[in-house]
Each structure stands twice: as structure tokens, then as C-alpha cells.
Amino acid sequence: MTMNSYPSIVSQEPEYSVTVDQVQKEAWEFLLSDFADASAYQTWSYGMGHHGQGKTSHLVVSRDQRVIGLAQVRIVQLPLAAGGVAYVSRGPVWQRKGESPALENLRQVGIALRTEYAERRGLYLKLAPNLFANNTHPAMQMLEDCGYRWSPSRYRTLLIDLSPSLDELRTGLRQTWRSCLRKAENAGLKMVEGSDVALYDRALAVHREMHHRKQYAEFVNVEEFRVMQEQLPDALKMWIVLCEHEGETVSALGWSVFGEIGLPLICATRKKGLEIHASHLMFWRMIQWLKERGYRYCDLGGIGPERNPEGYTFKAGLAKGHGMEASLLGEFDFCENGLSRLAYETGSWARKTVRSARLAVERYRKKRRQRSQESQSISE
């Protein structure tokens, strides 16, 4: 009698590898599209438009030759290579689509980033993961265990759960919002959709007119998104929807197609569009589009109830039945270089000062417009 023999099973530890600035643009964009927590802010094309040539670095972490995490890092170098700042906006990405989030992926990417940029290059490293969660999420503890220091995120938004049916989502709209949507649907408006750069240029024209009319302080430069729209592969470009009335583009909306969370990147409405509720039609079309393609959530692009109560009321009406107020998990920093820390703190102070000044100008202009409107009303 011959006994069957089987090879012995030997447990092997996974093999991790890290590459820095070895991947090319096209490969990077498509690697990024495989992650549920990917965002437009981590695309090579956005980095080119926002930061410029040679000011970003790209780190890839693999497990047994399979990519498990990515990070596009903005580098601000001090003179004479004395230090500087490394910032990861809406990253790193570490949650692969179709798989349960693996915190070990985040740990490996966090260690790789710390080793390369904080320890080897002596930079002040700051991460801002694209993760909506409270401060009890295990990802927070994971990064703190890797030596990072946590600080809360200032980004507040409304997040819509897209798992209900379209009928349920529509029923969940605030009644006045739903009424405005019906009026827009019956107004004979024409919608034009696509990802062509020419559509983005038309959206930019509406945005410029709106900004000139409102004179608000703007902290996101939508002009930079044009570079991203021009350079991304067709399948990864943001989706643009224009609303036309009597041959004129009166409203425009464009959103990112990365990851599992839809995010509007450009939104603008002319005065005529406001009168016929064109923005209601645009945002509802975005919800439909995302739902049809299996996205999990829609991030409405930030809220500011005190600064922009009208915008908050609009978004809250859309999110009433199936939305929730949410914040990103927070920011995490690591630094061992005193000069780099000083550089970051000085730059942070300067940005806050400029932001406060711009907001003060915005408030002044708003009050001046209100006084002008009140005076005009009294004279009439």
C-alpha cells in the first residue's frame, strides 16, 4: 500500500516593496482608478495643473507585486535642500475597489511615506486621507501608531447615501426642493452632457460670470481643473452637464468620476438659471448619473452654513432624506526636522492670514451690496 505524499505547507510573510518616482503618468492614472478612495486631487493631471512640473512625487506600495497603495505628494522645498513640506491631498489611497478596507495597506503606505519624505528627505509630512469617518475610526489609531500626529479636518460637507432607489432618493428631497425640480423639468430646458474640454470651457464661462456677479472669495481655482480635464484619459475625465435655455448656457455642473464617491468640482449658474431652477435639474442629474453607475455616495462639495446660507439651504434640501453631515477623518503629520516644521508653521500662518483677509473683503462687499439693494428698494 502506497501512501500519498503532500508537500509541506510553509507559512510565508507577505513581501512589500516601495517605488518612488518610477511610474509614468498614464500608468499612474489607471492604477488610481482601481481604488475606492481615489479622488481627482490624487491624479497626475491635477498635480500638473495645480502644482506645476517637477513639484510632485509619486509613491507606490506593493504587496507580493500587487499594488496596495498610492500617494501623490506635493513637495515644497526650502533653499539649499534644508528641508521643506510634503503634502498628500485626499490621500494616500489604500482601499481597493471590490475589497474590504485593509488597514494593513494603510499602515504600509503610512510607513513608506514617513520613511521616504520625513526621515530620508527631512520634510514636514502631512497626510489628508480621503476618508469620511469620526475620530474613533481604526484608521486614526493606525496612523497614530505609525508616529503621526492627528488634527481635525476643517472640511464639512453633506454626504448622500446612493444605495436607495432613484424613486426613494427623489421622495427624500425636501418638498420645496422637489417642487423646484419639477418646475425645471417642465421649463423646456435642454441638457448637454459629455467629457469634452470644450464643454468645460463653456462651464468656465458660466463660472466666471457668476463669480463676477457675486464677488465672493474663492479658494478652489477651477481654472486648474481644465488642465486635468485636458490631460486625463477619456474614461477618467470629469463628467460635464450644461443646461441651456433659449440657446444660452444658464447652468453648469461637472463632477469627478474617481473612486466610489462622486464630487462636484465646478458648479455655476447664471442669474437666469436661478430664476428657472436650472441648478436643481443639474444636481438631480448628477445623482441619477452616479446612482446608475454604482457609486456609493455623493459628496456635495462642502458646506458653510454661516458664510453661505443660501448654498447650504440648497444642498440640505437635496440631502434631506438620505444625506448626513460629514467631515473627513482629519490630517496627520510627521516631522523630525525643526526647519521643516518652522517652514510649515510659517506657511500655514500666512495662508490663514490671507484667507481671513479675503473673507473680510467678501463680507464687506456683501454688506455693501445689501445696502445698495435696500436703498434701491426704498427709492422705488
CORFEN-V475238 format. One record per residue. RES is the residue in one small letter. D_LAST is the distance of its C-alpha to the last C-alpha in whole Angstrom. Layout:
res;d_last
RES;D_LAST
RES;D_LAST
This chain:
res;d_last
m;110
t;107
m;104
n;101
s;99
y;96
p;94
s;93
i;89
v;88
s;85
q;83
e;80
p;77
e;77
y;74
s;73
v;70
t;69
v;67
d;65
q;68
v;65
q;64
k;60
e;61
a;63
w;60
e;57
f;60
l;61
l;58
s;57
d;60
f;58
a;56
d;54
a;54
s;50
a;49
y;49
q;53
t;53
w;55
s;52
y;49
g;52
m;52
g;48
h;47
h;50
g;52
q;56
g;58
k;56
t;57
s;60
h;61
l;63
v;65
v;67
s;70
r;72
d;75
q;74
r;71
v;67
i;66
g;63
l;61
a;59
q;57
v;57
r;54
i;57
v;55
q;59
l;59
p;61
l;65
a;65
a;64
g;62
g;59
v;57
a;57
y;54
v;54
s;51
r;51
g;54
p;57
v;58
w;61
q;60
r;61
k;60
g;62
e;64
s;63
p;62
a;65
l;64
e;68
n;66
l;63
r;66
q;68
v;64
g;63
i;67
a;67
l;64
r;65
t;68
e;67
y;64
a;64
e;68
r;69
r;66
g;65
l;61
y;59
l;58
k;55
l;55
a;52
p;53
n;51
l;52
f;50
a;52
n;52
n;54
t;57
h;58
p;61
a;60
m;59
q;62
m;64
l;62
e;62
d;66
c;66
g;65
y;61
r;59
w;56
s;52
p;49
s;47
r;43
y;42
r;41
t;40
l;40
l;43
i;43
d;47
l;48
s;51
p;49
s;49
l;46
d;46
e;46
l;43
r;41
t;41
g;41
l;37
r;35
q;34
t;30
w;31
r;34
s;31
c;29
l;32
r;33
k;30
a;31
e;34
n;33
a;31
g;33
l;33
k;36
m;38
v;40
e;42
g;45
s;46
d;46
v;45
a;43
l;41
y;40
d;39
r;37
a;36
l;35
a;33
v;31
h;31
r;30
e;27
m;26
h;27
h;26
r;22
k;23
q;25
y;27
a;31
e;33
f;37
v;38
n;39
v;39
e;40
e;43
f;43
r;44
v;47
m;48
q;47
e;49
q;52
l;53
p;55
d;53
a;54
l;52
k;49
m;46
w;44
i;41
v;39
l;36
c;34
e;33
h;30
e;31
g;33
e;31
t;32
v;29
s;31
a;34
l;36
g;40
w;42
s;46
v;49
f;51
g;53
e;52
i;48
g;46
l;43
p;40
l;40
i;37
c;34
a;30
t;28
r;25
k;21
k;23
g;25
l;23
e;22
i;25
h;27
a;29
s;30
h;32
l;34
m;35
f;36
w;38
r;40
m;41
i;42
q;44
w;46
l;47
k;48
e;50
r;52
g;53
y;51
r;51
y;47
c;44
d;43
l;39
g;39
g;38
i;35
g;33
p;32
e;30
r;29
n;28
p;27
e;26
g;29
y;31
t;29
f;30
k;33
a;34
g;33
l;36
a;39
k;38
g;42
h;44
g;42
m;43
e;42
a;44
s;45
l;48
l;51
g;51
e;52
f;56
d;57
f;61
c;62
e;65
n;64
g;63
l;62
s;60
r;58
l;57
a;56
y;54
e;53
t;51
g;50
s;48
w;47
a;45
r;43
k;42
t;41
v;39
r;38
s;36
a;35
r;33
l;32
a;30
v;29
e;27
r;26
y;25
r;23
k;21
k;20
r;18
r;17
q;15
r;14
s;12
q;11
e;10
s;9
q;6
s;5
i;5
s;4
e;0
